[in-house]
């Protein structure tokens, strides 16, 4: 199936990025490898979301309930767009309600 090829390819990139990050600690390239890992993990999530939508359409989706750290999810999302915003000269800031549960 098509998604297996994508998952294998992304996992291969993630594996190489892990090796690069491990071997470049203390160098400028370490941040790049870490960014590749984060982007690859995000891409895997997108692929999984597409698969979930396919399951939903087929009536085969089961919902999993589990806790997550909302602030960490938001921080991760922010890290993907902050650089692009800065390159365009845009100010990018996040505000959240102090009463928002973790």
Biopython code that builds the backbone (N, CA, C, O; Angstrom):
import numpy as np
from Bio.PDB.StructureBuilder import StructureBuilder

atoms = [
    (1, "UNK", "N", (0.837, -1.178, 0.000)),
    (1, "UNK", "CA", (0.000, 0.000, 0.000)),
    (1, "UNK", "C", (0.884, 1.245, 0.000)),
    (1, "UNK", "O", (2.018, 1.210, 0.479)),
    (2, "UNK", "N", (0.359, 2.345, -0.540)),
    (2, "UNK", "CA", (1.137, 3.569, -0.704)),
    (2, "UNK", "C", (1.679, 4.102, 0.608)),
    (2, "UNK", "O", (2.809, 4.587, 0.674)),
    (3, "UNK", "N", (0.868, 4.011, 1.653)),
    (3, "UNK", "CA", (1.298, 4.632, 2.906)),
    (3, "UNK", "C", (2.491, 3.918, 3.519)),
    (3, "UNK", "O", (3.288, 4.545, 4.216)),
    (4, "UNK", "N", (2.628, 2.634, 3.277)),
    (4, "UNK", "CA", (3.788, 1.920, 3.805)),
    (4, "UNK", "C", (5.079, 2.479, 3.216)),
    (4, "UNK", "O", (6.071, 2.644, 3.927)),
    (5, "UNK", "N", (5.066, 2.768, 1.921)),
    (5, "UNK", "CA", (6.252, 3.356, 1.282)),
    (5, "UNK", "C", (6.598, 4.694, 1.915)),
    (5, "UNK", "O", (7.767, 4.982, 2.174)),
    (6, "UNK", "N", (5.571, 5.518, 2.165)),
    (6, "UNK", "CA", (5.811, 6.814, 2.786)),
    (6, "UNK", "C", (6.360, 6.642, 4.196)),
    (6, "UNK", "O", (7.309, 7.324, 4.583)),
    (7, "UNK", "N", (5.767, 5.738, 4.959)),
    (7, "UNK", "CA", (6.207, 5.519, 6.335)),
    (7, "UNK", "C", (7.644, 5.007, 6.354)),
    (7, "UNK", "O", (8.448, 5.451, 7.173)),
    (8, "UNK", "N", (7.970, 4.081, 5.464)),
    (8, "UNK", "CA", (9.345, 3.573, 5.391)),
    (8, "UNK", "C", (10.321, 4.696, 5.038)),
    (8, "UNK", "O", (11.396, 4.800, 5.628)),
    (9, "UNK", "N", (9.943, 5.531, 4.075)),
    (9, "UNK", "CA", (10.821, 6.625, 3.648)),
    (9, "UNK", "C", (11.034, 7.630, 4.780)),
    (9, "UNK", "O", (12.161, 8.057, 5.030)),
    (10, "UNK", "N", (9.960, 8.005, 5.458)),
    (10, "UNK", "CA", (10.087, 8.966, 6.556)),
    (10, "UNK", "C", (10.904, 8.359, 7.688)),
    (10, "UNK", "O", (11.741, 9.043, 8.278)),
    (11, "UNK", "N", (10.679, 7.107, 7.995)),
    (11, "UNK", "CA", (11.461, 6.460, 9.052)),
    (11, "UNK", "C", (12.940, 6.379, 8.679)),
    (11, "UNK", "O", (13.803, 6.501, 9.548)),
    (12, "UNK", "N", (13.235, 6.177, 7.415)),
    (12, "UNK", "CA", (14.636, 6.163, 6.976)),
    (12, "UNK", "C", (15.273, 7.535, 7.177)),
    (12, "UNK", "O", (16.402, 7.635, 7.656)),
    (13, "UNK", "N", (14.549, 8.586, 6.811)),
    (13, "UNK", "CA", (15.058, 9.948, 7.011)),
    (13, "UNK", "C", (15.237, 10.223, 8.500)),
    (13, "UNK", "O", (16.238, 10.810, 8.912)),
    (14, "UNK", "N", (14.270, 9.800, 9.301)),
    (14, "UNK", "CA", (14.384, 10.008, 10.747)),
    (14, "UNK", "C", (15.586, 9.266, 11.324)),
    (14, "UNK", "O", (16.276, 9.786, 12.200)),
    (15, "UNK", "N", (15.834, 8.071, 10.841)),
    (15, "UNK", "CA", (16.989, 7.309, 11.309)),
    (15, "UNK", "C", (18.293, 8.008, 10.979)),
    (15, "UNK", "O", (19.193, 8.090, 11.814)),
    (16, "UNK", "N", (18.391, 8.510, 9.762)),
    (16, "UNK", "CA", (19.609, 9.230, 9.370)),
    (16, "UNK", "C", (19.742, 10.529, 10.168)),
    (16, "UNK", "O", (20.850, 10.912, 10.545)),
    (17, "UNK", "N", (18.628, 11.203, 10.426)),
    (17, "UNK", "CA", (18.678, 12.434, 11.216)),
    (17, "UNK", "C", (19.106, 12.137, 12.657)),
    (17, "UNK", "O", (19.849, 12.914, 13.257)),
    (18, "UNK", "N", (18.639, 11.020, 13.207)),
    (18, "UNK", "CA", (19.062, 10.640, 14.561)),
    (18, "UNK", "C", (20.570, 10.402, 14.612)),
    (18, "UNK", "O", (21.247, 10.830, 15.547)),
    (19, "UNK", "N", (21.078, 9.721, 13.602)),
    (19, "UNK", "CA", (22.525, 9.475, 13.534)),
    (19, "UNK", "C", (23.265, 10.807, 13.415)),
    (19, "UNK", "O", (24.254, 11.040, 14.109)),
    (20, "UNK", "N", (22.780, 11.672, 12.535)),
    (20, "UNK", "CA", (23.412, 12.982, 12.362)),
    (20, "UNK", "C", (23.370, 13.803, 13.641)),
    (20, "UNK", "O", (24.356, 14.446, 14.001)),
    (21, "UNK", "N", (22.231, 13.785, 14.331)),
    (21, "UNK", "CA", (22.117, 14.539, 15.582)),
    (21, "UNK", "C", (23.053, 13.966, 16.638)),
    (21, "UNK", "O", (23.710, 14.713, 17.364)),
    (22, "UNK", "N", (23.111, 12.668, 16.723)),
    (22, "UNK", "CA", (23.987, 12.011, 17.704)),
    (22, "UNK", "C", (25.449, 12.344, 17.446)),
    (22, "UNK", "O", (26.207, 12.593, 18.384)),
    (23, "UNK", "N", (25.844, 12.350, 16.182)),
    (23, "UNK", "CA", (27.250, 12.558, 15.821)),
    (23, "UNK", "C", (27.648, 14.032, 15.716)),
    (23, "UNK", "O", (28.822, 14.343, 15.520)),
    (24, "UNK", "N", (26.676, 14.938, 15.846)),
    (24, "UNK", "CA", (27.006, 16.357, 15.678)),
    (24, "UNK", "C", (26.770, 17.179, 16.938)),
    (24, "UNK", "O", (26.673, 18.404, 16.868)),
    (25, "UNK", "N", (26.679, 16.529, 18.070)),
    (25, "UNK", "CA", (26.475, 17.262, 19.321)),
    (25, "UNK", "C", (27.588, 18.291, 19.491)),
    (25, "UNK", "O", (28.770, 17.978, 19.351)),
    (26, "UNK", "N", (27.189, 19.522, 19.793)),
    (26, "UNK", "CA", (28.161, 20.592, 19.976)),
    (26, "UNK", "C", (28.497, 21.347, 18.709)),
    (26, "UNK", "O", (29.232, 22.333, 18.760)),
    (27, "UNK", "N", (27.981, 20.914, 17.579)),
    (27, "UNK", "CA", (28.236, 21.613, 16.308)),
    (27, "UNK", "C", (26.973, 22.338, 15.854)),
    (27, "UNK", "O", (25.873, 22.057, 16.328)),
    (28, "UNK", "N", (27.153, 23.265, 14.938)),
    (28, "UNK", "CA", (26.012, 24.021, 14.411)),
    (28, "UNK", "C", (25.025, 23.114, 13.692)),
    (28, "UNK", "O", (23.826, 23.391, 13.697)),
    (29, "UNK", "N", (25.499, 22.042, 13.076)),
    (29, "UNK", "CA", (24.620, 21.152, 12.318)),
    (29, "UNK", "C", (23.684, 20.349, 13.217)),
    (29, "UNK", "O", (22.704, 19.782, 12.734)),
    (30, "UNK", "N", (23.970, 20.293, 14.504)),
    (30, "UNK", "CA", (23.114, 19.532, 15.424)),
    (30, "UNK", "C", (21.679, 20.060, 15.402)),
    (30, "UNK", "O", (20.723, 19.285, 15.387)),
    (31, "UNK", "N", (21.542, 21.378, 15.401)),
    (31, "UNK", "CA", (20.202, 21.983, 15.370)),
    (31, "UNK", "C", (19.462, 21.606, 14.095)),
    (31, "UNK", "O", (18.251, 21.391, 14.121)),
    (32, "UNK", "N", (20.176, 21.524, 12.990)),
    (32, "UNK", "CA", (19.547, 21.142, 11.721)),
    (32, "UNK", "C", (19.047, 19.706, 11.777)),
    (32, "UNK", "O", (17.927, 19.419, 11.353)),
    (33, "UNK", "N", (19.864, 18.814, 12.293)),
    (33, "UNK", "CA", (19.436, 17.419, 12.402)),
    (33, "UNK", "C", (18.251, 17.274, 13.355)),
    (33, "UNK", "O", (17.340, 16.485, 13.104)),
    (34, "UNK", "N", (18.264, 18.025, 14.431)),
    (34, "UNK", "CA", (17.145, 17.983, 15.370)),
    (34, "UNK", "C", (15.871, 18.485, 14.695)),
    (34, "UNK", "O", (14.786, 17.941, 14.899)),
    (35, "UNK", "N", (16.024, 19.519, 13.900)),
    (35, "UNK", "CA", (14.866, 20.078, 13.167)),
    (35, "UNK", "C", (14.324, 19.056, 12.161)),
    (35, "UNK", "O", (13.110, 18.930, 12.001)),
    (36, "UNK", "N", (15.207, 18.338, 11.492)),
    (36, "UNK", "CA", (14.785, 17.287, 10.558)),
    (36, "UNK", "C", (13.997, 16.223, 11.309)),
    (36, "UNK", "O", (12.970, 15.747, 10.826)),
    (37, "UNK", "N", (14.476, 15.853, 12.489)),
    (37, "UNK", "CA", (13.765, 14.863, 13.295)),
    (37, "UNK", "C", (12.372, 15.369, 13.659)),
    (37, "UNK", "O", (11.397, 14.626, 13.549)),
    (38, "UNK", "N", (12.270, 16.609, 14.086)),
    (38, "UNK", "CA", (10.968, 17.166, 14.462)),
    (38, "UNK", "C", (10.023, 17.220, 13.260)),
    (38, "UNK", "O", (8.849, 16.867, 13.371)),
    (39, "UNK", "N", (10.538, 17.660, 12.119)),
    (39, "UNK", "CA", (9.708, 17.752, 10.915)),
    (39, "UNK", "C", (9.282, 16.360, 10.450)),
    (39, "UNK", "O", (8.143, 16.175, 10.022)),
    (40, "UNK", "N", (10.173, 15.393, 10.529)),
    (40, "UNK", "CA", (9.834, 14.024, 10.138)),
    (40, "UNK", "C", (8.773, 13.423, 11.040)),
    (40, "UNK", "O", (7.864, 12.737, 10.573)),
    (41, "UNK", "N", (8.893, 13.685, 12.337)),
    (41, "UNK", "CA", (7.879, 13.197, 13.274)),
    (41, "UNK", "C", (6.528, 13.834, 12.963)),
    (41, "UNK", "O", (5.491, 13.175, 13.031)),
    (42, "UNK", "N", (6.551, 15.123, 12.620)),
    (42, "UNK", "CA", (5.316, 15.806, 12.245)),
    (42, "UNK", "C", (4.723, 15.197, 10.971)),
    (42, "UNK", "O", (3.511, 14.998, 10.880)),
    (43, "UNK", "N", (5.576, 14.905, 9.996)),
    (43, "UNK", "CA", (5.102, 14.295, 8.756)),
    (43, "UNK", "C", (4.465, 12.936, 9.024)),
    (43, "UNK", "O", (3.440, 12.608, 8.426)),
    (44, "UNK", "N", (5.051, 12.148, 9.909)),
    (44, "UNK", "CA", (4.448, 10.862, 10.269)),
    (44, "UNK", "C", (3.074, 11.062, 10.893)),
    (44, "UNK", "O", (2.154, 10.284, 10.637)),
    (45, "UNK", "N", (2.933, 12.096, 11.705)),
    (45, "UNK", "CA", (1.629, 12.394, 12.295)),
    (45, "UNK", "C", (0.613, 12.752, 11.216)),
    (45, "UNK", "O", (-0.544, 12.336, 11.281)),
    (46, "UNK", "N", (1.051, 13.525, 10.224)),
    (46, "UNK", "CA", (0.150, 13.889, 9.121)),
    (46, "UNK", "C", (-0.277, 12.645, 8.353)),
    (46, "UNK", "O", (-1.454, 12.490, 8.024)),
    (47, "UNK", "N", (0.669, 11.761, 8.067)),
    (47, "UNK", "CA", (0.338, 10.521, 7.365)),
    (47, "UNK", "C", (-0.660, 9.707, 8.178)),
    (47, "UNK", "O", (-1.624, 9.168, 7.634)),
    (48, "UNK", "N", (-0.425, 9.624, 9.475)),
    (48, "UNK", "CA", (-1.349, 8.892, 10.331)),
    (48, "UNK", "C", (-2.729, 9.552, 10.367)),
    (48, "UNK", "O", (-3.746, 8.860, 10.424)),
    (49, "UNK", "N", (-2.767, 10.886, 10.334)),
    (49, "UNK", "CA", (-4.057, 11.579, 10.289)),
    (49, "UNK", "C", (-4.801, 11.264, 8.998)),
    (49, "UNK", "O", (-6.013, 11.050, 9.013)),
    (50, "UNK", "N", (-4.075, 11.237, 7.878)),
    (50, "UNK", "CA", (-4.700, 10.892, 6.594)),
    (50, "UNK", "C", (-5.274, 9.475, 6.665)),
    (50, "UNK", "O", (-6.382, 9.214, 6.196)),
    (51, "UNK", "N", (-4.510, 8.583, 7.250)),
    (51, "UNK", "CA", (-4.996, 7.209, 7.401)),
    (51, "UNK", "C", (-6.224, 7.161, 8.298)),
    (51, "UNK", "O", (-7.156, 6.399, 8.040)),
    (52, "UNK", "N", (-6.228, 7.979, 9.357)),
    (52, "UNK", "CA", (-7.397, 8.030, 10.236)),
    (52, "UNK", "C", (-8.625, 8.527, 9.486)),
    (52, "UNK", "O", (-9.723, 8.002, 9.673)),
    (53, "UNK", "N", (-8.445, 9.548, 8.629)),
    (53, "UNK", "CA", (-9.573, 10.033, 7.843)),
    (53, "UNK", "C", (-10.089, 8.936, 6.905)),
    (53, "UNK", "O", (-11.294, 8.807, 6.690)),
    (54, "UNK", "N", (-9.172, 8.157, 6.356)),
    (54, "UNK", "CA", (-9.582, 7.048, 5.494)),
    (54, "UNK", "C", (-10.385, 6.029, 6.289)),
    (54, "UNK", "O", (-11.394, 5.509, 5.813)),
    (55, "UNK", "N", (-9.930, 5.751, 7.496)),
    (55, "UNK", "CA", (-10.664, 4.818, 8.364)),
    (55, "UNK", "C", (-12.029, 5.383, 8.724)),
    (55, "UNK", "O", (-13.023, 4.658, 8.771)),
    (56, "UNK", "N", (-12.065, 6.686, 8.977)),
    (56, "UNK", "CA", (-13.334, 7.332, 9.311)),
    (56, "UNK", "C", (-14.324, 7.180, 8.160)),
    (56, "UNK", "O", (-15.487, 6.835, 8.368)),
    (57, "UNK", "N", (-13.846, 7.443, 6.942)),
    (57, "UNK", "CA", (-14.702, 7.289, 5.762)),
    (57, "UNK", "C", (-15.202, 5.862, 5.606)),
    (57, "UNK", "O", (-16.324, 5.632, 5.156)),
    (58, "UNK", "N", (-14.355, 4.900, 5.984)),
    (58, "UNK", "CA", (-14.722, 3.489, 5.844)),
    (58, "UNK", "C", (-15.515, 2.976, 7.053)),
    (58, "UNK", "O", (-15.932, 1.818, 7.076)),
    (59, "UNK", "N", (-15.721, 3.839, 8.059)),
    (59, "UNK", "CA", (-16.449, 3.424, 9.250)),
    (59, "UNK", "C", (-15.652, 2.505, 10.152)),
    (59, "UNK", "O", (-16.236, 1.728, 10.908)),
    (60, "UNK", "N", (-14.324, 2.577, 10.089)),
    (60, "UNK", "CA", (-13.475, 1.671, 10.862)),
    (60, "UNK", "C", (-12.562, 2.390, 11.855)),
    (60, "UNK", "O", (-11.579, 1.811, 12.319)),
    (61, "UNK", "N", (-12.875, 3.640, 12.183)),
    (61, "UNK", "CA", (-12.016, 4.406, 13.080)),
    (61, "UNK", "C", (-12.399, 4.145, 14.532)),
    (61, "UNK", "O", (-13.574, 4.206, 14.893)),
    (62, "UNK", "N", (-11.405, 3.855, 15.357)),
    (62, "UNK", "CA", (-11.633, 3.752, 16.797)),
    (62, "UNK", "C", (-10.896, 4.915, 17.458)),
    (62, "UNK", "O", (-9.774, 5.245, 17.073)),
    (63, "UNK", "N", (-11.516, 5.519, 18.429)),
    (63, "UNK", "CA", (-10.955, 6.689, 19.098)),
    (63, "UNK", "C", (-10.164, 6.240, 20.319)),
    (63, "UNK", "O", (-10.631, 5.435, 21.124)),
    (64, "UNK", "N", (-8.963, 6.779, 20.434)),
    (64, "UNK", "CA", (-8.102, 6.480, 21.574)),
    (64, "UNK", "C", (-8.049, 7.713, 22.466)),
    (64, "UNK", "O", (-7.765, 8.816, 21.999)),
    (65, "UNK", "N", (-8.319, 7.521, 23.728)),
    (65, "UNK", "CA", (-8.248, 8.625, 24.689)),
    (65, "UNK", "C", (-6.955, 8.485, 25.482)),
    (65, "UNK", "O", (-6.683, 7.450, 26.090)),
    (66, "UNK", "N", (-6.168, 9.556, 25.458)),
    (66, "UNK", "CA", (-4.954, 9.554, 26.263)),
    (66, "UNK", "C", (-4.568, 10.991, 26.559)),
    (66, "UNK", "O", (-4.828, 11.891, 25.760)),
    (67, "UNK", "N", (-3.950, 11.202, 27.707)),
    (67, "UNK", "CA", (-3.566, 12.564, 28.064)),
    (67, "UNK", "C", (-2.408, 13.059, 27.198)),
    (67, "UNK", "O", (-1.618, 12.269, 26.682)),
    (68, "UNK", "N", (-2.323, 14.375, 27.051)),
    (68, "UNK", "CA", (-1.201, 14.979, 26.334)),
    (68, "UNK", "C", (-0.958, 16.360, 26.918)),
    (68, "UNK", "O", (-1.833, 16.941, 27.560)),
    (69, "UNK", "N", (0.222, 16.868, 26.693)),
    (69, "UNK", "CA", (0.595, 18.190, 27.199)),
    (69, "UNK", "C", (0.309, 19.230, 26.117)),
    (69, "UNK", "O", (1.052, 19.343, 25.141)),
    (70, "UNK", "N", (-0.760, 19.979, 26.295)),
    (70, "UNK", "CA", (-1.171, 20.957, 25.292)),
    (70, "UNK", "C", (-0.075, 21.982, 25.020)),
    (70, "UNK", "O", (0.174, 22.326, 23.865)),
    (71, "UNK", "N", (0.579, 22.470, 26.065)),
    (71, "UNK", "CA", (1.630, 23.478, 25.880)),
    (71, "UNK", "C", (2.754, 22.938, 24.999)),
    (71, "UNK", "O", (3.295, 23.672, 24.171)),
    (72, "UNK", "N", (3.111, 21.671, 25.165)),
    (72, "UNK", "CA", (4.171, 21.075, 24.344)),
    (72, "UNK", "C", (3.739, 20.970, 22.887)),
    (72, "UNK", "O", (4.543, 21.192, 21.982)),
    (73, "UNK", "N", (2.477, 20.633, 22.659)),
    (73, "UNK", "CA", (1.957, 20.538, 21.291)),
    (73, "UNK", "C", (1.985, 21.912, 20.629)),
    (73, "UNK", "O", (2.397, 22.045, 19.477)),
    (74, "UNK", "N", (1.547, 22.929, 21.362)),
    (74, "UNK", "CA", (1.555, 24.293, 20.822)),
    (74, "UNK", "C", (2.984, 24.751, 20.547)),
    (74, "UNK", "O", (3.263, 25.323, 19.493)),
    (75, "UNK", "N", (3.893, 24.499, 21.497)),
    (75, "UNK", "CA", (5.299, 24.871, 21.298)),
    (75, "UNK", "C", (5.885, 24.202, 20.059)),
    (75, "UNK", "O", (6.638, 24.826, 19.311)),
    (76, "UNK", "N", (5.548, 22.951, 19.843)),
    (76, "UNK", "CA", (6.032, 22.224, 18.671)),
    (76, "UNK", "C", (5.493, 22.862, 17.388)),
    (76, "UNK", "O", (6.234, 23.057, 16.425)),
    (77, "UNK", "N", (4.213, 23.181, 17.387)),
    (77, "UNK", "CA", (3.615, 23.820, 16.208)),
    (77, "UNK", "C", (4.250, 25.183, 15.949)),
    (77, "UNK", "O", (4.528, 25.539, 14.804)),
    (78, "UNK", "N", (4.476, 25.936, 17.014)),
    (78, "UNK", "CA", (5.096, 27.259, 16.888)),
    (78, "UNK", "C", (6.491, 27.141, 16.288)),
    (78, "UNK", "O", (6.890, 27.968, 15.468)),
    (79, "UNK", "N", (7.234, 26.112, 16.699)),
    (79, "UNK", "CA", (8.598, 25.959, 16.195)),
    (79, "UNK", "C", (8.641, 25.741, 14.685)),
    (79, "UNK", "O", (9.650, 26.038, 14.044)),
    (80, "UNK", "N", (7.558, 25.226, 14.114)),
    (80, "UNK", "CA", (7.524, 24.991, 12.673)),
    (80, "UNK", "C", (7.283, 26.258, 11.873)),
    (80, "UNK", "O", (7.687, 26.341, 10.713)),
    (81, "UNK", "N", (6.630, 27.246, 12.473)),
    (81, "UNK", "CA", (6.280, 28.441, 11.700)),
    (81, "UNK", "C", (7.071, 29.686, 12.084)),
    (81, "UNK", "O", (7.086, 30.662, 11.333)),
    (82, "UNK", "N", (7.721, 29.668, 13.226)),
    (82, "UNK", "CA", (8.437, 30.852, 13.692)),
    (82, "UNK", "C", (9.522, 31.290, 12.710)),
    (82, "UNK", "O", (9.621, 32.473, 12.385)),
    (83, "UNK", "N", (10.324, 30.357, 12.242)),
    (83, "UNK", "CA", (11.403, 30.695, 11.309)),
    (83, "UNK", "C", (10.888, 31.329, 10.029)),
    (83, "UNK", "O", (11.438, 32.323, 9.554)),
    (84, "UNK", "N", (9.829, 30.751, 9.472)),
    (84, "UNK", "CA", (9.259, 31.299, 8.233)),
    (84, "UNK", "C", (8.694, 32.696, 8.467)),
    (84, "UNK", "O", (8.834, 33.572, 7.613)),
    (85, "UNK", "N", (8.062, 32.908, 9.609)),
    (85, "UNK", "CA", (7.517, 34.230, 9.927)),
    (85, "UNK", "C", (8.643, 35.252, 10.046)),
    (85, "UNK", "O", (8.531, 36.363, 9.529)),
    (86, "UNK", "N", (9.718, 34.884, 10.719)),
    (86, "UNK", "CA", (10.849, 35.797, 10.883)),
    (86, "UNK", "C", (11.487, 36.137, 9.543)),
    (86, "UNK", "O", (11.861, 37.286, 9.306)),
    (87, "UNK", "N", (11.614, 35.144, 8.664)),
    (87, "UNK", "CA", (12.197, 35.406, 7.341)),
    (87, "UNK", "C", (11.362, 36.396, 6.544)),
    (87, "UNK", "O", (11.889, 37.130, 5.709)),
    (88, "UNK", "N", (10.064, 36.415, 6.802)),
    (88, "UNK", "CA", (9.171, 37.338, 6.094)),
    (88, "UNK", "C", (9.019, 38.663, 6.835)),
    (88, "UNK", "O", (8.267, 39.540, 6.409)),
    (89, "UNK", "N", (9.737, 38.800, 7.944)),
    (89, "UNK", "CA", (9.660, 40.039, 8.705)),
    (89, "UNK", "C", (8.390, 40.171, 9.524)),
    (89, "UNK", "O", (8.012, 41.277, 9.910)),
    (90, "UNK", "N", (7.736, 39.064, 9.790)),
    (90, "UNK", "CA", (6.493, 39.094, 10.552)),
    (90, "UNK", "C", (6.765, 38.868, 12.031)),
    (90, "UNK", "O", (7.666, 38.116, 12.402)),
    (91, "UNK", "N", (5.983, 39.522, 12.861)),
    (91, "UNK", "CA", (6.047, 39.266, 14.294)),
    (91, "UNK", "C", (5.112, 38.108, 14.586)),
    (91, "UNK", "O", (3.964, 38.111, 14.142)),
    (92, "UNK", "N", (5.576, 37.141, 15.310)),
    (92, "UNK", "CA", (4.784, 35.954, 15.612)),
    (92, "UNK", "C", (4.783, 35.744, 17.107)),
    (92, "UNK", "O", (5.836, 35.572, 17.721)),
    (93, "UNK", "N", (3.603, 35.759, 17.690)),
    (93, "UNK", "CA", (3.528, 35.527, 19.131)),
    (93, "UNK", "C", (2.307, 34.689, 19.455)),
    (93, "UNK", "O", (1.318, 34.680, 18.722)),
    (94, "UNK", "N", (2.402, 33.994, 20.558)),
    (94, "UNK", "CA", (1.328, 33.128, 21.028)),
    (94, "UNK", "C", (0.857, 33.671, 22.374)),
    (94, "UNK", "O", (1.668, 33.963, 23.253)),
    (95, "UNK", "N", (-0.424, 33.801, 22.521)),
    (95, "UNK", "CA", (-0.985, 34.124, 23.826)),
    (95, "UNK", "C", (-1.994, 33.045, 24.170)),
    (95, "UNK", "O", (-2.704, 32.535, 23.302)),
    (96, "UNK", "N", (-2.045, 32.713, 25.425)),
    (96, "UNK", "CA", (-3.000, 31.697, 25.850)),
    (96, "UNK", "C", (-3.637, 32.130, 27.159)),
    (96, "UNK", "O", (-3.069, 32.919, 27.914)),
    (97, "UNK", "N", (-4.794, 31.615, 27.408)),
    (97, "UNK", "CA", (-5.516, 31.893, 28.629)),
    (97, "UNK", "C", (-4.783, 31.241, 29.797)),
    (97, "UNK", "O", (-4.444, 30.059, 29.738)),
    (98, "UNK", "N", (-4.544, 31.986, 30.827)),
    (98, "UNK", "CA", (-3.837, 31.446, 31.980)),
    (98, "UNK", "C", (-4.624, 30.332, 32.678)),
    (98, "UNK", "O", (-4.048, 29.513, 33.393)),
    (99, "UNK", "N", (-5.929, 30.308, 32.468)),
    (99, "UNK", "CA", (-6.767, 29.266, 33.077)),
    (99, "UNK", "C", (-6.868, 28.010, 32.228)),
    (99, "UNK", "O", (-7.568, 27.066, 32.595)),
    (100, "UNK", "N", (-6.179, 27.992, 31.107)),
    (100, "UNK", "CA", (-6.224, 26.836, 30.221)),
    (100, "UNK", "C", (-5.582, 25.636, 30.911)),
    (100, "UNK", "O", (-4.451, 25.732, 31.389)),
    (101, "UNK", "N", (-6.286, 24.514, 30.970)),
    (101, "UNK", "CA", (-5.687, 23.344, 31.645)),
    (101, "UNK", "C", (-4.478, 22.809, 30.885)),
    (101, "UNK", "O", (-4.371, 22.950, 29.666)),
    (102, "UNK", "N", (-3.579, 22.197, 31.633)),
    (102, "UNK", "CA", (-2.362, 21.653, 31.034)),
    (102, "UNK", "C", (-2.715, 20.515, 30.100)),
    (102, "UNK", "O", (-1.828, 19.918, 29.491)),
]
sb = StructureBuilder()
sb.init_structure("model")
sb.init_model(0)
sb.init_chain("A")
sb.init_seg("    ")
for serial, (resi, resn, name, xyz) in enumerate(atoms, 1):
    if name == "N":
        sb.init_residue(resn, " ", resi, " ")
    sb.init_atom(name, np.array(xyz, "f"), 0.0, 1.0, " ", f" {name:<3s}", serial, name[0])
structure = sb.get_structure()
